[in-house]
Amino acid sequence: MTLRAGRPSRGGGMDALKAKVRGDVPRKVRLNVNMDEDLYWELKRKALEERTTVTDVVIRLVTRHVRRTGG
């Protein structure tokens, strides 16, 4: 095992960069959303019922909406 400086979450270095350039890894973007607290708690409740995360629920809902509307 070797020690090296840097953030653990940024693992992969050049290999990860090369994979992105080749298109092997789907690129993700971060999305911040402001919403009413009541809506957030509804999403949280739904996520708990489905044993998943709020992020997964939102991604699924957005994907469904975009596909349905032809976005």
mmCIF file of the N, C-alpha and C atoms, coordinates in Angstrom:
data_MODEL
# 
_entry.id   MODEL 
# 
loop_
_atom_site.group_PDB 
_atom_site.id 
_atom_site.type_symbol 
_atom_site.label_atom_id 
_atom_site.label_alt_id 
_atom_site.label_comp_id 
_atom_site.label_asym_id 
_atom_site.label_entity_id 
_atom_site.label_seq_id 
_atom_site.pdbx_PDB_ins_code 
_atom_site.Cartn_x 
_atom_site.Cartn_y 
_atom_site.Cartn_z 
_atom_site.occupancy 
_atom_site.B_iso_or_equiv 
_atom_site.pdbx_formal_charge 
_atom_site.auth_seq_id 
_atom_site.auth_comp_id 
_atom_site.auth_asym_id 
_atom_site.auth_atom_id 
_atom_site.pdbx_PDB_model_num 
ATOM 1   N N  . MET A 1 1  ? 0.840   -1.176 0.000   1.00 0.00 ? 1  MET A N  1 
ATOM 2   C CA . MET A 1 1  ? 0.000   0.000  0.000   1.00 0.00 ? 1  MET A CA 1 
ATOM 3   C C  . MET A 1 1  ? 0.883   1.236  0.000   1.00 0.00 ? 1  MET A C  1 
ATOM 4   N N  . THR A 1 2  ? 0.575   2.176  -0.858  1.00 0.00 ? 2  THR A N  1 
ATOM 5   C CA . THR A 1 2  ? 1.343   3.414  -0.900  1.00 0.00 ? 2  THR A CA 1 
ATOM 6   C C  . THR A 1 2  ? 0.490   4.558  -0.397  1.00 0.00 ? 2  THR A C  1 
ATOM 7   N N  . LEU A 1 3  ? 1.155   5.505  0.186   1.00 0.00 ? 3  LEU A N  1 
ATOM 8   C CA . LEU A 1 3  ? 0.471   6.692  0.674   1.00 0.00 ? 3  LEU A CA 1 
ATOM 9   C C  . LEU A 1 3  ? 0.669   7.810  -0.327  1.00 0.00 ? 3  LEU A C  1 
ATOM 10  N N  . ARG A 1 4  ? -0.397  8.558  -0.572  1.00 0.00 ? 4  ARG A N  1 
ATOM 11  C CA . ARG A 1 4  ? -0.249  9.710  -1.448  1.00 0.00 ? 4  ARG A CA 1 
ATOM 12  C C  . ARG A 1 4  ? -1.223  10.792 -1.013  1.00 0.00 ? 4  ARG A C  1 
ATOM 13  N N  . ALA A 1 5  ? -0.856  11.995 -1.305  1.00 0.00 ? 5  ALA A N  1 
ATOM 14  C CA . ALA A 1 5  ? -1.683  13.132 -0.922  1.00 0.00 ? 5  ALA A CA 1 
ATOM 15  C C  . ALA A 1 5  ? -2.870  13.256 -1.863  1.00 0.00 ? 5  ALA A C  1 
ATOM 16  N N  . GLY A 1 6  ? -3.906  13.907 -1.392  1.00 0.00 ? 6  GLY A N  1 
ATOM 17  C CA . GLY A 1 6  ? -5.071  14.139 -2.236  1.00 0.00 ? 6  GLY A CA 1 
ATOM 18  C C  . GLY A 1 6  ? -6.340  13.687 -1.545  1.00 0.00 ? 6  GLY A C  1 
ATOM 19  N N  . ARG A 1 7  ? -7.428  14.042 -2.146  1.00 0.00 ? 7  ARG A N  1 
ATOM 20  C CA . ARG A 1 7  ? -8.724  13.687 -1.584  1.00 0.00 ? 7  ARG A CA 1 
ATOM 21  C C  . ARG A 1 7  ? -9.072  12.250 -1.952  1.00 0.00 ? 7  ARG A C  1 
ATOM 22  N N  . PRO A 1 8  ? -9.475  11.441 -0.980  1.00 0.00 ? 8  PRO A N  1 
ATOM 23  C CA . PRO A 1 8  ? -9.838  10.053 -1.272  1.00 0.00 ? 8  PRO A CA 1 
ATOM 24  C C  . PRO A 1 8  ? -10.989 9.946  -2.263  1.00 0.00 ? 8  PRO A C  1 
ATOM 25  N N  . SER A 1 9  ? -11.891 10.930 -2.237  1.00 0.00 ? 9  SER A N  1 
ATOM 26  C CA . SER A 1 9  ? -13.040 10.877 -3.134  1.00 0.00 ? 9  SER A CA 1 
ATOM 27  C C  . SER A 1 9  ? -12.658 11.132 -4.581  1.00 0.00 ? 9  SER A C  1 
ATOM 28  N N  . ARG A 1 10 ? -11.467 11.595 -4.801  1.00 0.00 ? 10 ARG A N  1 
ATOM 29  C CA . ARG A 1 10 ? -11.020 11.892 -6.162  1.00 0.00 ? 10 ARG A CA 1 
ATOM 30  C C  . ARG A 1 10 ? -10.121 10.789 -6.705  1.00 0.00 ? 10 ARG A C  1 
ATOM 31  N N  . GLY A 1 11 ? -10.333 9.579  -6.230  1.00 0.00 ? 11 GLY A N  1 
ATOM 32  C CA . GLY A 1 11 ? -9.497  8.462  -6.647  1.00 0.00 ? 11 GLY A CA 1 
ATOM 33  C C  . GLY A 1 11 ? -9.604  8.186  -8.139  1.00 0.00 ? 11 GLY A C  1 
ATOM 34  N N  . GLY A 1 12 ? -8.610  7.541  -8.676  1.00 0.00 ? 12 GLY A N  1 
ATOM 35  C CA . GLY A 1 12 ? -8.642  7.191  -10.084 1.00 0.00 ? 12 GLY A CA 1 
ATOM 36  C C  . GLY A 1 12 ? -7.695  8.026  -10.915 1.00 0.00 ? 12 GLY A C  1 
ATOM 37  N N  . GLY A 1 13 ? -7.560  9.283  -10.579 1.00 0.00 ? 13 GLY A N  1 
ATOM 38  C CA . GLY A 1 13 ? -6.623  10.157 -11.265 1.00 0.00 ? 13 GLY A CA 1 
ATOM 39  C C  . GLY A 1 13 ? -6.743  10.111 -12.778 1.00 0.00 ? 13 GLY A C  1 
ATOM 40  N N  . MET A 1 14 ? -5.624  9.859  -13.432 1.00 0.00 ? 14 MET A N  1 
ATOM 41  C CA . MET A 1 14 ? -5.565  9.870  -14.896 1.00 0.00 ? 14 MET A CA 1 
ATOM 42  C C  . MET A 1 14 ? -6.425  8.762  -15.508 1.00 0.00 ? 14 MET A C  1 
ATOM 43  N N  . ASP A 1 15 ? -6.522  7.624  -14.861 1.00 0.00 ? 15 ASP A N  1 
ATOM 44  C CA . ASP A 1 15 ? -7.344  6.547  -15.394 1.00 0.00 ? 15 ASP A CA 1 
ATOM 45  C C  . ASP A 1 15 ? -8.809  6.972  -15.492 1.00 0.00 ? 15 ASP A C  1 
ATOM 46  N N  . ALA A 1 16 ? -9.295  7.652  -14.462 1.00 0.00 ? 16 ALA A N  1 
ATOM 47  C CA . ALA A 1 16 ? -10.678 8.133  -14.481 1.00 0.00 ? 16 ALA A CA 1 
ATOM 48  C C  . ALA A 1 16 ? -10.858 9.185  -15.565 1.00 0.00 ? 16 ALA A C  1 
ATOM 49  N N  . LEU A 1 17 ? -9.879  10.072 -15.717 1.00 0.00 ? 17 LEU A N  1 
ATOM 50  C CA . LEU A 1 17 ? -9.954  11.107 -16.745 1.00 0.00 ? 17 LEU A CA 1 
ATOM 51  C C  . LEU A 1 17 ? -9.967  10.487 -18.135 1.00 0.00 ? 17 LEU A C  1 
ATOM 52  N N  . LYS A 1 18 ? -9.115  9.497  -18.376 1.00 0.00 ? 18 LYS A N  1 
ATOM 53  C CA . LYS A 1 18 ? -9.079  8.838  -19.680 1.00 0.00 ? 18 LYS A CA 1 
ATOM 54  C C  . LYS A 1 18 ? -10.403 8.132  -19.970 1.00 0.00 ? 18 LYS A C  1 
ATOM 55  N N  . ALA A 1 19 ? -10.990 7.511  -18.956 1.00 0.00 ? 19 ALA A N  1 
ATOM 56  C CA . ALA A 1 19 ? -12.276 6.834  -19.137 1.00 0.00 ? 19 ALA A CA 1 
ATOM 57  C C  . ALA A 1 19 ? -13.354 7.841  -19.508 1.00 0.00 ? 19 ALA A C  1 
ATOM 58  N N  . LYS A 1 20 ? -13.339 9.016  -18.890 1.00 0.00 ? 20 LYS A N  1 
ATOM 59  C CA . LYS A 1 20 ? -14.328 10.048 -19.215 1.00 0.00 ? 20 LYS A CA 1 
ATOM 60  C C  . LYS A 1 20 ? -14.166 10.514 -20.653 1.00 0.00 ? 20 LYS A C  1 
ATOM 61  N N  . VAL A 1 21 ? -12.934 10.688 -21.076 1.00 0.00 ? 21 VAL A N  1 
ATOM 62  C CA . VAL A 1 21 ? -12.678 11.140 -22.443 1.00 0.00 ? 21 VAL A CA 1 
ATOM 63  C C  . VAL A 1 21 ? -13.161 10.096 -23.442 1.00 0.00 ? 21 VAL A C  1 
ATOM 64  N N  . ARG A 1 22 ? -12.946 8.817  -23.122 1.00 0.00 ? 22 ARG A N  1 
ATOM 65  C CA . ARG A 1 22 ? -13.403 7.748  -24.017 1.00 0.00 ? 22 ARG A CA 1 
ATOM 66  C C  . ARG A 1 22 ? -14.913 7.590  -23.977 1.00 0.00 ? 22 ARG A C  1 
ATOM 67  N N  . GLY A 1 23 ? -15.543 8.113  -22.951 1.00 0.00 ? 23 GLY A N  1 
ATOM 68  C CA . GLY A 1 23 ? -16.979 7.982  -22.838 1.00 0.00 ? 23 GLY A CA 1 
ATOM 69  C C  . GLY A 1 23 ? -17.414 6.727  -22.105 1.00 0.00 ? 23 GLY A C  1 
ATOM 70  N N  . ASP A 1 24 ? -16.488 6.074  -21.410 1.00 0.00 ? 24 ASP A N  1 
ATOM 71  C CA . ASP A 1 24 ? -16.819 4.846  -20.685 1.00 0.00 ? 24 ASP A CA 1 
ATOM 72  C C  . ASP A 1 24 ? -17.677 5.106  -19.454 1.00 0.00 ? 24 ASP A C  1 
ATOM 73  N N  . VAL A 1 25 ? -17.539 6.271  -18.869 1.00 0.00 ? 25 VAL A N  1 
ATOM 74  C CA . VAL A 1 25 ? -18.234 6.584  -17.623 1.00 0.00 ? 25 VAL A CA 1 
ATOM 75  C C  . VAL A 1 25 ? -19.267 7.673  -17.899 1.00 0.00 ? 25 VAL A C  1 
ATOM 76  N N  . PRO A 1 26 ? -20.542 7.410  -17.607 1.00 0.00 ? 26 PRO A N  1 
ATOM 77  C CA . PRO A 1 26 ? -21.536 8.464  -17.810 1.00 0.00 ? 26 PRO A CA 1 
ATOM 78  C C  . PRO A 1 26 ? -21.217 9.643  -16.902 1.00 0.00 ? 26 PRO A C  1 
ATOM 79  N N  . ARG A 1 27 ? -21.217 10.815 -17.459 1.00 0.00 ? 27 ARG A N  1 
ATOM 80  C CA . ARG A 1 27 ? -20.879 12.012 -16.706 1.00 0.00 ? 27 ARG A CA 1 
ATOM 81  C C  . ARG A 1 27 ? -22.048 12.428 -15.831 1.00 0.00 ? 27 ARG A C  1 
ATOM 82  N N  . LYS A 1 28 ? -21.783 12.756 -14.592 1.00 0.00 ? 28 LYS A N  1 
ATOM 83  C CA . LYS A 1 28 ? -22.811 13.186 -13.649 1.00 0.00 ? 28 LYS A CA 1 
ATOM 84  C C  . LYS A 1 28 ? -22.614 14.662 -13.355 1.00 0.00 ? 28 LYS A C  1 
ATOM 85  N N  . VAL A 1 29 ? -23.708 15.368 -13.143 1.00 0.00 ? 29 VAL A N  1 
ATOM 86  C CA . VAL A 1 29 ? -23.644 16.754 -12.709 1.00 0.00 ? 29 VAL A CA 1 
ATOM 87  C C  . VAL A 1 29 ? -24.426 16.884 -11.411 1.00 0.00 ? 29 VAL A C  1 
ATOM 88  N N  . ARG A 1 30 ? -24.031 17.846 -10.608 1.00 0.00 ? 30 ARG A N  1 
ATOM 89  C CA . ARG A 1 30 ? -24.702 18.063 -9.333  1.00 0.00 ? 30 ARG A CA 1 
ATOM 90  C C  . ARG A 1 30 ? -25.789 19.106 -9.538  1.00 0.00 ? 30 ARG A C  1 
ATOM 91  N N  . LEU A 1 31 ? -26.943 18.867 -8.939  1.00 0.00 ? 31 LEU A N  1 
ATOM 92  C CA . LEU A 1 31 ? -28.083 19.761 -9.073  1.00 0.00 ? 31 LEU A CA 1 
ATOM 93  C C  . LEU A 1 31 ? -28.572 20.141 -7.684  1.00 0.00 ? 31 LEU A C  1 
ATOM 94  N N  . ASN A 1 32 ? -28.616 21.421 -7.407  1.00 0.00 ? 32 ASN A N  1 
ATOM 95  C CA . ASN A 1 32 ? -29.153 21.910 -6.135  1.00 0.00 ? 32 ASN A CA 1 
ATOM 96  C C  . ASN A 1 32 ? -30.524 22.499 -6.405  1.00 0.00 ? 32 ASN A C  1 
ATOM 97  N N  . VAL A 1 33 ? -31.474 22.168 -5.563  1.00 0.00 ? 33 VAL A N  1 
ATOM 98  C CA . VAL A 1 33 ? -32.852 22.597 -5.765  1.00 0.00 ? 33 VAL A CA 1 
ATOM 99  C C  . VAL A 1 33 ? -33.390 23.189 -4.472  1.00 0.00 ? 33 VAL A C  1 
ATOM 100 N N  . ASN A 1 34 ? -34.042 24.323 -4.579  1.00 0.00 ? 34 ASN A N  1 
ATOM 101 C CA . ASN A 1 34 ? -34.748 24.902 -3.442  1.00 0.00 ? 34 ASN A CA 1 
ATOM 102 C C  . ASN A 1 34 ? -36.202 24.490 -3.557  1.00 0.00 ? 34 ASN A C  1 
ATOM 103 N N  . MET A 1 35 ? -36.752 23.961 -2.468  1.00 0.00 ? 35 MET A N  1 
ATOM 104 C CA . MET A 1 35 ? -38.154 23.540 -2.473  1.00 0.00 ? 35 MET A CA 1 
ATOM 105 C C  . MET A 1 35 ? -38.764 23.793 -1.110  1.00 0.00 ? 35 MET A C  1 
ATOM 106 N N  . ASP A 1 36 ? -40.078 23.794 -1.081  1.00 0.00 ? 36 ASP A N  1 
ATOM 107 C CA . ASP A 1 36 ? -40.779 23.953 0.186   1.00 0.00 ? 36 ASP A CA 1 
ATOM 108 C C  . ASP A 1 36 ? -40.448 22.781 1.102   1.00 0.00 ? 36 ASP A C  1 
ATOM 109 N N  . GLU A 1 37 ? -40.371 23.061 2.372   1.00 0.00 ? 37 GLU A N  1 
ATOM 110 C CA . GLU A 1 37 ? -40.035 22.025 3.342   1.00 0.00 ? 37 GLU A CA 1 
ATOM 111 C C  . GLU A 1 37 ? -41.069 20.900 3.333   1.00 0.00 ? 37 GLU A C  1 
ATOM 112 N N  . ASP A 1 38 ? -42.340 21.247 3.150   1.00 0.00 ? 38 ASP A N  1 
ATOM 113 C CA . ASP A 1 38 ? -43.383 20.214 3.107   1.00 0.00 ? 38 ASP A CA 1 
ATOM 114 C C  . ASP A 1 38 ? -43.150 19.234 1.966   1.00 0.00 ? 38 ASP A C  1 
ATOM 115 N N  . LEU A 1 39 ? -42.755 19.746 0.800   1.00 0.00 ? 39 LEU A N  1 
ATOM 116 C CA . LEU A 1 39 ? -42.477 18.873 -0.340  1.00 0.00 ? 39 LEU A CA 1 
ATOM 117 C C  . LEU A 1 39 ? -41.276 17.986 -0.063  1.00 0.00 ? 39 LEU A C  1 
ATOM 118 N N  . TYR A 1 40 ? -40.252 18.561 0.564   1.00 0.00 ? 40 TYR A N  1 
ATOM 119 C CA . TYR A 1 40 ? -39.072 17.770 0.909   1.00 0.00 ? 40 TYR A CA 1 
ATOM 120 C C  . TYR A 1 40 ? -39.457 16.601 1.810   1.00 0.00 ? 40 TYR A C  1 
ATOM 121 N N  . TRP A 1 41 ? -40.294 16.859 2.817   1.00 0.00 ? 41 TRP A N  1 
ATOM 122 C CA . TRP A 1 41 ? -40.672 15.792 3.741   1.00 0.00 ? 41 TRP A CA 1 
ATOM 123 C C  . TRP A 1 41 ? -41.538 14.746 3.050   1.00 0.00 ? 41 TRP A C  1 
ATOM 124 N N  . GLU A 1 42 ? -42.332 15.156 2.064   1.00 0.00 ? 42 GLU A N  1 
ATOM 125 C CA . GLU A 1 42 ? -43.083 14.163 1.272   1.00 0.00 ? 42 GLU A CA 1 
ATOM 126 C C  . GLU A 1 42 ? -42.127 13.270 0.494   1.00 0.00 ? 42 GLU A C  1 
ATOM 127 N N  . LEU A 1 43 ? -41.100 13.878 -0.120  1.00 0.00 ? 43 LEU A N  1 
ATOM 128 C CA . LEU A 1 43 ? -40.098 13.094 -0.845  1.00 0.00 ? 43 LEU A CA 1 
ATOM 129 C C  . LEU A 1 43 ? -39.349 12.163 0.103   1.00 0.00 ? 43 LEU A C  1 
ATOM 130 N N  . LYS A 1 44 ? -39.006 12.663 1.272   1.00 0.00 ? 44 LYS A N  1 
ATOM 131 C CA . LYS A 1 44 ? -38.287 11.859 2.259   1.00 0.00 ? 44 LYS A CA 1 
ATOM 132 C C  . LYS A 1 44 ? -39.140 10.664 2.700   1.00 0.00 ? 44 LYS A C  1 
ATOM 133 N N  . ARG A 1 45 ? -40.428 10.915 2.931   1.00 0.00 ? 45 ARG A N  1 
ATOM 134 C CA . ARG A 1 45 ? -41.340 9.842  3.333   1.00 0.00 ? 45 ARG A CA 1 
ATOM 135 C C  . ARG A 1 45 ? -41.446 8.789  2.229   1.00 0.00 ? 45 ARG A C  1 
ATOM 136 N N  . LYS A 1 46 ? -41.561 9.250  0.978   1.00 0.00 ? 46 LYS A N  1 
ATOM 137 C CA . LYS A 1 46 ? -41.647 8.327  -0.159  1.00 0.00 ? 46 LYS A CA 1 
ATOM 138 C C  . LYS A 1 46 ? -40.372 7.492  -0.266  1.00 0.00 ? 46 LYS A C  1 
ATOM 139 N N  . ALA A 1 47 ? -39.231 8.136  -0.086  1.00 0.00 ? 47 ALA A N  1 
ATOM 140 C CA . ALA A 1 47 ? -37.954 7.417  -0.146  1.00 0.00 ? 47 ALA A CA 1 
ATOM 141 C C  . ALA A 1 47 ? -37.870 6.358  0.953   1.00 0.00 ? 47 ALA A C  1 
ATOM 142 N N  . LEU A 1 48 ? -38.330 6.693  2.140   1.00 0.00 ? 48 LEU A N  1 
ATOM 143 C CA . LEU A 1 48 ? -38.304 5.714  3.231   1.00 0.00 ? 48 LEU A CA 1 
ATOM 144 C C  . LEU A 1 48 ? -39.220 4.535  2.940   1.00 0.00 ? 48 LEU A C  1 
ATOM 145 N N  . GLU A 1 49 ? -40.396 4.814  2.384   1.00 0.00 ? 49 GLU A N  1 
ATOM 146 C CA . GLU A 1 49 ? -41.323 3.729  2.035   1.00 0.00 ? 49 GLU A CA 1 
ATOM 147 C C  . GLU A 1 49 ? -40.722 2.792  1.000   1.00 0.00 ? 49 GLU A C  1 
ATOM 148 N N  . GLU A 1 50 ? -39.952 3.365  0.055   1.00 0.00 ? 50 GLU A N  1 
ATOM 149 C CA . GLU A 1 50 ? -39.351 2.573  -1.017  1.00 0.00 ? 50 GLU A CA 1 
ATOM 150 C C  . GLU A 1 50 ? -37.954 2.077  -0.673  1.00 0.00 ? 50 GLU A C  1 
ATOM 151 N N  . ARG A 1 51 ? -37.494 2.391  0.541   1.00 0.00 ? 51 ARG A N  1 
ATOM 152 C CA . ARG A 1 51 ? -36.157 1.997  0.997   1.00 0.00 ? 51 ARG A CA 1 
ATOM 153 C C  . ARG A 1 51 ? -35.072 2.438  0.028   1.00 0.00 ? 51 ARG A C  1 
ATOM 154 N N  . THR A 1 52 ? -35.123 3.715  -0.320  1.00 0.00 ? 52 THR A N  1 
ATOM 155 C CA . THR A 1 52 ? -34.133 4.299  -1.213  1.00 0.00 ? 52 THR A CA 1 
ATOM 156 C C  . THR A 1 52 ? -33.795 5.688  -0.693  1.00 0.00 ? 52 THR A C  1 
ATOM 157 N N  . THR A 1 53 ? -33.156 6.508  -1.509  1.00 0.00 ? 53 THR A N  1 
ATOM 158 C CA . THR A 1 53 ? -32.781 7.859  -1.087  1.00 0.00 ? 53 THR A CA 1 
ATOM 159 C C  . THR A 1 53 ? -33.652 8.890  -1.790  1.00 0.00 ? 53 THR A C  1 
ATOM 160 N N  . VAL A 1 54 ? -33.674 10.084 -1.216  1.00 0.00 ? 54 VAL A N  1 
ATOM 161 C CA . VAL A 1 54 ? -34.403 11.188 -1.845  1.00 0.00 ? 54 VAL A CA 1 
ATOM 162 C C  . VAL A 1 54 ? -33.813 11.455 -3.232  1.00 0.00 ? 54 VAL A C  1 
ATOM 163 N N  . THR A 1 55 ? -32.503 11.374 -3.351  1.00 0.00 ? 55 THR A N  1 
ATOM 164 C CA . THR A 1 55 ? -31.845 11.579 -4.648  1.00 0.00 ? 55 THR A CA 1 
ATOM 165 C C  . THR A 1 55 ? -32.379 10.601 -5.685  1.00 0.00 ? 55 THR A C  1 
ATOM 166 N N  . ASP A 1 56 ? -32.465 9.327  -5.331  1.00 0.00 ? 56 ASP A N  1 
ATOM 167 C CA . ASP A 1 56 ? -32.965 8.323  -6.270  1.00 0.00 ? 56 ASP A CA 1 
ATOM 168 C C  . ASP A 1 56 ? -34.417 8.585  -6.648  1.00 0.00 ? 56 ASP A C  1 
ATOM 169 N N  . VAL A 1 57 ? -35.228 9.004  -5.687  1.00 0.00 ? 57 VAL A N  1 
ATOM 170 C CA . VAL A 1 57 ? -36.633 9.304  -5.975  1.00 0.00 ? 57 VAL A CA 1 
ATOM 171 C C  . VAL A 1 57 ? -36.721 10.475 -6.948  1.00 0.00 ? 57 VAL A C  1 
ATOM 172 N N  . VAL A 1 58 ? -35.956 11.526 -6.700  1.00 0.00 ? 58 VAL A N  1 
ATOM 173 C CA . VAL A 1 58 ? -35.997 12.711 -7.569  1.00 0.00 ? 58 VAL A CA 1 
ATOM 174 C C  . VAL A 1 58 ? -35.504 12.371 -8.973  1.00 0.00 ? 58 VAL A C  1 
ATOM 175 N N  . ILE A 1 59 ? -34.414 11.614 -9.066  1.00 0.00 ? 59 ILE A N  1 
ATOM 176 C CA . ILE A 1 59 ? -33.890 11.229 -10.386 1.00 0.00 ? 59 ILE A CA 1 
ATOM 177 C C  . ILE A 1 59 ? -34.935 10.424 -11.158 1.00 0.00 ? 59 ILE A C  1 
ATOM 178 N N  . ARG A 1 60 ? -35.580 9.476  -10.477 1.00 0.00 ? 60 ARG A N  1 
ATOM 179 C CA . ARG A 1 60 ? -36.600 8.663  -11.138 1.00 0.00 ? 60 ARG A CA 1 
ATOM 180 C C  . ARG A 1 60 ? -37.771 9.519  -11.613 1.00 0.00 ? 60 ARG A C  1 
ATOM 181 N N  . LEU A 1 61 ? -38.229 10.443 -10.767 1.00 0.00 ? 61 LEU A N  1 
ATOM 182 C CA . LEU A 1 61 ? -39.350 11.300 -11.145 1.00 0.00 ? 61 LEU A CA 1 
ATOM 183 C C  . LEU A 1 61 ? -38.999 12.226 -12.303 1.00 0.00 ? 61 LEU A C  1 
ATOM 184 N N  . VAL A 1 62 ? -37.816 12.809 -12.268 1.00 0.00 ? 62 VAL A N  1 
ATOM 185 C CA . VAL A 1 62 ? -37.388 13.698 -13.356 1.00 0.00 ? 62 VAL A CA 1 
ATOM 186 C C  . VAL A 1 62 ? -37.238 12.910 -14.649 1.00 0.00 ? 62 VAL A C  1 
ATOM 187 N N  . THR A 1 63 ? -36.626 11.737 -14.580 1.00 0.00 ? 63 THR A N  1 
ATOM 188 C CA . THR A 1 63 ? -36.455 10.896 -15.768 1.00 0.00 ? 63 THR A CA 1 
ATOM 189 C C  . THR A 1 63 ? -37.805 10.538 -16.369 1.00 0.00 ? 63 THR A C  1 
ATOM 190 N N  . ARG A 1 64 ? -38.732 10.127 -15.534 1.00 0.00 ? 64 ARG A N  1 
ATOM 191 C CA . ARG A 1 64 ? -40.074 9.771  -16.007 1.00 0.00 ? 64 ARG A CA 1 
ATOM 192 C C  . ARG A 1 64 ? -40.753 10.969 -16.673 1.00 0.00 ? 64 ARG A C  1 
ATOM 193 N N  . HIS A 1 65 ? -40.613 12.137 -16.059 1.00 0.00 ? 65 HIS A N  1 
ATOM 194 C CA . HIS A 1 65 ? -41.242 13.340 -16.612 1.00 0.00 ? 65 HIS A CA 1 
ATOM 195 C C  . HIS A 1 65 ? -40.636 13.704 -17.965 1.00 0.00 ? 65 HIS A C  1 
ATOM 196 N N  . VAL A 1 66 ? -39.317 13.667 -18.062 1.00 0.00 ? 66 VAL A N  1 
ATOM 197 C CA . VAL A 1 66 ? -38.640 14.029 -19.315 1.00 0.00 ? 66 VAL A CA 1 
ATOM 198 C C  . VAL A 1 66 ? -39.011 13.055 -20.425 1.00 0.00 ? 66 VAL A C  1 
ATOM 199 N N  . ARG A 1 67 ? -39.047 11.774 -20.118 1.00 0.00 ? 67 ARG A N  1 
ATOM 200 C CA . ARG A 1 67 ? -39.405 10.785 -21.139 1.00 0.00 ? 67 ARG A CA 1 
ATOM 201 C C  . ARG A 1 67 ? -40.863 10.924 -21.579 1.00 0.00 ? 67 ARG A C  1 
ATOM 202 N N  . ARG A 1 68 ? -41.734 11.234 -20.629 1.00 0.00 ? 68 ARG A N  1 
ATOM 203 C CA . ARG A 1 68 ? -43.150 11.368 -20.946 1.00 0.00 ? 68 ARG A CA 1 
ATOM 204 C C  . ARG A 1 68 ? -43.437 12.612 -21.789 1.00 0.00 ? 68 ARG A C  1 
ATOM 205 N N  . THR A 1 69 ? -42.743 13.709 -21.495 1.00 0.00 ? 69 THR A N  1 
ATOM 206 C CA . THR A 1 69 ? -42.993 14.959 -22.198 1.00 0.00 ? 69 THR A CA 1 
ATOM 207 C C  . THR A 1 69 ? -42.106 15.133 -23.419 1.00 0.00 ? 69 THR A C  1 
ATOM 208 N N  . GLY A 1 70 ? -41.173 14.222 -23.616 1.00 0.00 ? 70 GLY A N  1 
ATOM 209 C CA . GLY A 1 70 ? -40.289 14.320 -24.767 1.00 0.00 ? 70 GLY A CA 1 
ATOM 210 C C  . GLY A 1 70 ? -39.230 15.384 -24.628 1.00 0.00 ? 70 GLY A C  1 
ATOM 211 N N  . GLY A 1 71 ? -38.950 15.762 -23.373 1.00 0.00 ? 71 GLY A N  1 
ATOM 212 C CA . GLY A 1 71 ? -38.020 16.817 -22.994 1.00 0.00 ? 71 GLY A CA 1 
ATOM 213 C C  . GLY A 1 71 ? -36.757 16.848 -23.684 1.00 0.00 ? 71 GLY A C  1 
# 
